[in-house]
């Protein structure tokens, strides 16, 4: 299961909703535009990826944002699907602004306040930002559901990141990253210490992403080091590029267009995400994301469609053509569910002329066609567009 890491929502909500952060707001008039961009991006990510893991610093304002924006029932359904998760930032890396003789430039720290270390306190504090005044019972119920989807960074992660920064500098690992070892580490000036803490923080973030197998939109200088720990991290822009190109080939609006043009009801989000068909589509997109060129994406998509083997192309398919429609039910029954399926399949075969459309919807489409990403687009995306344009 491939997830995406998101720290934008945490930054956005803390910037606008935490007193004392007003200095982070360049222009308060930008709020509606930023809000719409954040919301649409999240919906698109939930359509493309298996899950989103949100960074939480202190109060879980992101969960309040999601409930305010998507609705309580939708968020509860997404929590059940493990589509939204949270990682509570309880430690980090800092540096000495002043040069203190005999003291290394980087230090790790761990928060001690309950809102930064206790998931339940983090959630309860975040729910104070809900636009609706839900009862205490409902808030407790939300907390119980959210806490199941909480993660805490591994112990000593900040200490390991500091060690990486100090040893990396001494080993001259950061030469191509703007910080060559030209002086003793104790003699680094403020700008150099700032650069070093940035690299150590990247190590912290990348280790966390690798631990939970999360992809990210953020760019990292450290990825140029080609360390084996980071090889599985993918460029999410590449993943979404594949999706957009496939939708272009099929002549349907992209997820981004569906969301931005109001052709998509967020209440349908859990339903569209669930099921093997949607899971297969997301898995296929992830496996194809190594292709960046439009020609390569198109070729891969066409190859997937043309090389998909349905039941009629396999040995059992040849037998099906000979035996005819009545035997068809029995053969499909045994294919789907063994001896028990064969028994029920015989009934299907005898009533094939009556129930063919229903049977086709649930069974034949997958068995006879063989699954391809086009199946997902035809069965789940196109109907969505028709329903919204009628």
C-alpha positions in Angstrom: 0.0 0.0 0.0 1.6 3.2 -1.2 0.9 6.4 0.7 1.8 10.1 0.3 3.3 12.4 2.9 1.7 15.8 3.3 3.0 18.6 5.4 1.3 21.5 3.6 -2.0 21.1 5.4 -0.3 21.4 8.8 1.6 24.5 7.7 -1.5 26.1 6.2 -3.7 25.5 9.2 -1.1 26.6 11.8 -0.4 29.8 9.7 -4.0 30.9 9.7 -5.5 29.5 12.9 -2.8 29.7 15.5 -2.4 33.1 17.3 1.1 34.4 17.1 1.7 33.2 13.6 0.3 36.3 11.9 3.8 37.2 10.7 3.7 34.1 8.4 0.7 35.5 6.5 1.9 37.6 3.6 -1.6 38.8 2.6 -4.8 37.7 4.4 -6.7 38.2 1.2 -4.9 35.2 -0.2 -6.7 32.9 2.2 -9.7 31.9 -0.1 -7.3 31.1 -2.9 -4.9 29.1 -0.7 -7.8 27.3 0.9 -9.3 26.2 -2.4 -5.9 25.1 -3.7 -5.2 23.0 -0.6 -8.7 21.4 -0.6 -8.6 20.5 -4.3 -5.1 19.1 -4.0 -6.1 16.8 -1.1 -9.1 15.5 -2.9 -7.0 14.7 -6.0 -4.4 13.0 -3.9 -7.0 10.8 -2.3 -8.2 9.8 -5.7 -4.7 8.9 -7.0 -3.0 7.5 -4.0 -3.8 4.8 -1.5 -3.5 7.1 1.5 -2.3 10.4 2.8 -0.2 10.7 6.0 -0.4 14.2 7.4 2.3 15.9 9.5 0.9 17.1 12.8 2.7 19.6 15.0 1.0 19.9 18.3 -2.8 20.4 17.9 -4.2 18.3 15.1 -5.8 21.1 13.2 -5.7 19.1 10.0 -8.4 16.7 11.2 -10.6 19.7 12.0 -9.9 21.1 8.5 -10.8 17.8 6.9 -14.1 17.5 8.8 -15.0 21.1 8.1 -14.3 20.7 4.4 -15.3 17.1 3.6 -17.9 16.4 6.2 -17.8 14.2 9.3 -19.3 11.0 7.6 -16.8 11.3 4.7 -13.9 11.7 7.0 -15.0 8.7 9.2 -15.3 6.5 6.0 -11.8 7.6 5.0 -10.4 6.8 8.4 -12.0 3.3 8.2 -10.2 2.8 4.8 -6.9 4.0 6.4 -6.9 6.6 3.6 -5.9 9.4 6.0 -3.3 9.0 8.7 -1.2 11.3 10.9 2.3 11.4 12.2 2.9 13.5 15.4 6.1 15.5 15.3 7.5 15.0 18.7 11.2 15.7 18.1 13.5 17.5 15.7 16.9 19.1 15.0 18.2 22.6 15.8 21.5 24.5 15.7 23.4 27.0 17.7 22.9 30.5 16.3 26.1 31.6 18.1 29.4 29.9 17.8 30.0 28.3 21.2 33.6 27.0 21.7 33.7 23.2 22.3 30.0 22.7 21.4 29.0 20.9 18.2 26.8 23.0 15.9 23.7 20.7 15.9 21.5 19.4 18.7 18.4 17.2 18.9 15.4 18.0 21.0 12.3 16.2 22.1 9.0 18.0 23.0 7.7 17.4 26.5 4.2 19.1 26.3 1.3 16.7 26.0 -0.1 18.2 22.9 3.2 17.4 21.1 3.6 13.9 22.5 0.2 12.5 23.4 -1.9 11.6 20.3 -5.2 11.9 22.3 -4.3 15.4 23.6 -3.2 16.4 20.1 -6.6 15.3 18.6 -8.8 16.8 21.3 -7.0 20.1 21.1 -7.3 20.1 17.3 -11.0 19.4 17.4 -11.5 22.8 19.1 -11.1 24.3 15.6 -14.2 22.5 14.3 -16.7 24.9 12.7 -19.6 22.9 14.2 -20.0 22.5 17.9 -20.3 18.7 18.1 -21.3 17.1 21.4 -18.7 15.7 23.7 -19.8 12.2 22.8 -19.2 12.8 19.1 -15.9 14.4 19.8 -14.8 11.4 21.9 -16.0 9.0 19.1 -14.0 11.0 16.5 -10.9 10.9 18.8 -11.1 7.1 19.1 -11.3 6.7 15.4 -8.5 9.1 14.6 -6.1 7.8 17.2 -6.1 4.4 15.4 -4.5 6.1 12.5 -1.7 7.9 14.4 2.0 7.3 14.1 4.9 8.5 16.2 8.4 9.0 14.8 10.9 6.3 15.8 12.8 6.9 19.0 16.2 8.5 18.7 15.4 9.6 15.1 16.4 13.2 15.9 19.7 12.0 17.6 20.5 9.9 14.5 19.8 12.8 12.2 22.2 15.0 14.2 24.9 12.2 14.1 24.3 12.0 10.3 24.9 15.8 10.0 28.1 15.8 12.0 29.6 12.7 10.5 28.5 13.6 7.0 30.4 16.9 7.2 33.5 15.2 8.6 33.4 12.6 5.8 33.0 15.5 3.3 29.7 14.0 2.1 28.2 17.4 1.5 30.7 18.9 -0.9 28.3 18.9 -3.9 25.5 20.2 -1.6 27.2 23.5 -0.9 29.0 22.6 2.3 32.5 21.2 1.6 34.7 20.4 4.6 37.1 23.3 4.4 37.3 23.9 8.2 36.8 22.2 11.5 33.2 21.5 12.2 33.4 23.6 15.4 34.4 26.7 13.3 31.4 26.8 11.0 29.8 30.2 10.8 26.1 30.8 11.3 25.2 30.4 7.6 27.1 27.1 7.4 25.5 25.8 10.5 22.1 26.7 9.1 22.9 24.8 5.9 24.1 21.8 8.1 20.9 21.7 10.1 18.9 21.8 6.9 20.7 18.7 5.6 20.3 16.9 9.0 16.5 17.8 9.0 16.3 16.4 5.5 17.8 13.2 6.8 15.2 13.2 9.6 12.4 13.6 7.1 13.7 11.1 4.6 14.2 8.4 7.3 10.7 9.0 8.5 9.3 8.7 4.9 11.3 5.5 4.3 10.2 4.0 7.6 6.5 4.4 6.7 7.0 3.9 2.9 5.6 7.3 2.0 6.1 9.2 -1.1 6.4 13.0 -1.1 6.1 16.1 -3.3 9.0 17.8 -1.5 12.4 18.0 -3.1 15.5 16.8 -1.1 19.1 17.7 -1.8 20.1 14.4 -0.1 18.5 12.4 -2.8 21.5 13.2 -5.0 23.6 11.2 -2.6 21.8 8.1 -4.0 21.7 6.4 -0.6 20.0 3.0 -0.7 17.6 4.0 2.0 16.0 6.6 -0.2 15.8 4.7 -3.5 12.1 3.7 -3.0 10.9 7.3 -2.6 9.2 8.5 -5.8 8.4 11.8 -7.4 4.7 12.2 -6.9 4.5 14.6 -9.7 5.6 11.8 -12.0 2.8 9.6 -10.7 0.1 12.3 -11.3 1.7 12.9 -14.7 0.9 9.3 -15.6 -2.7 9.7 -14.5 -3.2 12.9 -16.4 -1.7 11.4 -19.6 -3.9 8.3 -19.4 -7.0 10.4 -18.9 -6.0 12.5 -21.9 -5.7 9.4 -24.0 -9.2 8.3 -22.9 -10.7 11.7 -23.5 -12.0 12.2 -20.0 -11.3 15.1 -17.6 -8.4 14.6 -15.2 -9.1 14.3 -11.5 -7.8 17.8 -11.1 -10.3 19.1 -13.6 -13.1 17.1 -12.1 -12.4 18.6 -8.7 -11.7 22.2 -9.9 -14.7 22.3 -12.1 -17.1 21.0 -9.5 -17.9 17.8 -11.4 -17.1 15.7 -8.3 -19.0 15.4 -5.1 -16.6 14.9 -2.1 -19.3 12.7 -0.5 -18.6 10.1 -3.2 -14.9 10.1 -2.3 -14.9 7.0 -0.1 -17.0 5.0 -2.5 -14.9 5.8 -5.5 -11.7 4.9 -3.6 -12.9 1.5 -2.2 -12.9 -1.8 -4.0 -10.4 -4.0 -5.8 -10.8 -2.1 -9.1 -9.7 1.2 -7.6 -6.9 -0.5 -5.7 -5.6 -2.1 -8.9 -5.7 1.2 -10.7 -3.6 2.9 -8.0 -1.2 0.0 -7.9 -0.8 0.1 -11.7 -0.2 3.9 -11.7 2.4 3.5 -9.1 4.2 0.8 -11.0 4.2 2.9 -14.2 5.4 6.1 -12.6 9.0 5.5 -13.6 7.9 6.6 -17.1 8.2 10.4 -17.5 7.9 10.8 -21.3 4.4 11.1 -22.9 5.3 8.5 -25.5 6.5 6.0 -22.9 3.4 6.4 -20.9 1.2 6.0 -23.9 3.1 2.9 -25.1 2.9 1.3 -21.6 -0.9 2.0 -21.4 -1.5 0.5 -24.8 0.7 -2.5 -24.1 -1.3 -3.1 -20.9 -4.6 -3.1 -22.7 -3.5 -5.2 -25.7 -1.5 -7.7 -23.7 -4.3 -8.3 -21.1 -5.3 -11.9 -21.3 -9.0 -12.6 -20.6 -10.4 -16.0 -19.8 -11.3 -16.5 -23.6 -7.6 -16.3 -24.4 -6.6 -19.0 -22.0 -7.0 -22.8 -22.4 -10.3 -22.8 -20.5 -11.6 -20.1 -22.8 -11.2 -22.4 -25.8 -13.3 -25.0 -24.1 -15.9 -22.3 -23.2 -16.4 -21.5 -26.9 -17.1 -25.1 -27.7 -19.5 -25.9 -24.8 -21.8 -22.9 -25.4 -23.8 -20.6 -23.2 -25.4 -23.1 -20.7 -22.0 -24.7 -19.9 -20.6 -21.2 -19.6 -22.2 -20.7 -16.2 -20.7 -23.8 -14.8 -17.2 -23.1 -16.1 -17.3 -19.5 -14.8 -18.7 -20.7 -11.5 -15.8 -23.2 -11.0 -13.3 -20.5 -12.1 -14.7 -18.0 -9.6 -15.3 -20.2 -6.5 -14.3 -23.9 -7.1 -16.8 -26.7 -6.6 -19.4 -24.5 -4.8 -19.1 -21.9 -7.5 -19.7 -24.6 -10.1 -23.0 -25.4 -8.5 -24.2 -21.8 -8.4 -22.7 -21.3 -11.9 -25.0 -24.0 -13.4 -28.0 -21.9 -12.2 -26.5 -18.8 -13.8 -26.0 -20.7 -17.0 -29.7 -21.7 -17.1 -30.9 -18.2 -16.5 -28.3 -16.5 -18.6 -30.8 -14.9 -20.9 -32.6 -13.2 -18.0 -29.8 -12.1 -15.7 -27.0 -11.4 -18.1 -26.7 -7.7 -17.4 -26.5 -8.1 -13.7 -24.1 -11.0 -14.0 -22.0 -9.0 -16.5 -21.8 -6.1 -14.0 -20.4 -8.2 -11.2 -18.5 -11.0 -12.8 -18.1 -11.2 -16.6 -16.5 -7.8 -17.1 -13.5 -8.8 -14.9 -13.2 -12.4 -16.1 -13.7 -12.0 -19.8 -11.9 -8.7 -20.4 -9.1 -9.2 -18.0 -8.3 -6.2 -15.8 -6.7 -3.1 -17.4 -6.5 0.5 -16.2 -9.0 1.3 -19.0 -11.6 -0.8 -17.1 -11.3 1.5 -14.1 -11.8 4.6 -16.3 -14.8 3.1 -18.1 -16.5 1.7 -15.1 -15.9 4.3 -12.4 -14.7 7.6 -14.0 -17.0 7.9 -17.0 -20.2 7.2 -15.0 -19.1 9.9 -12.6 -18.9 12.4 -15.4 -22.2 11.4 -16.8 -24.0 11.7 -13.5 -22.7 15.2 -12.9 -23.5 16.5 -16.4 -27.0 15.2 -16.8 
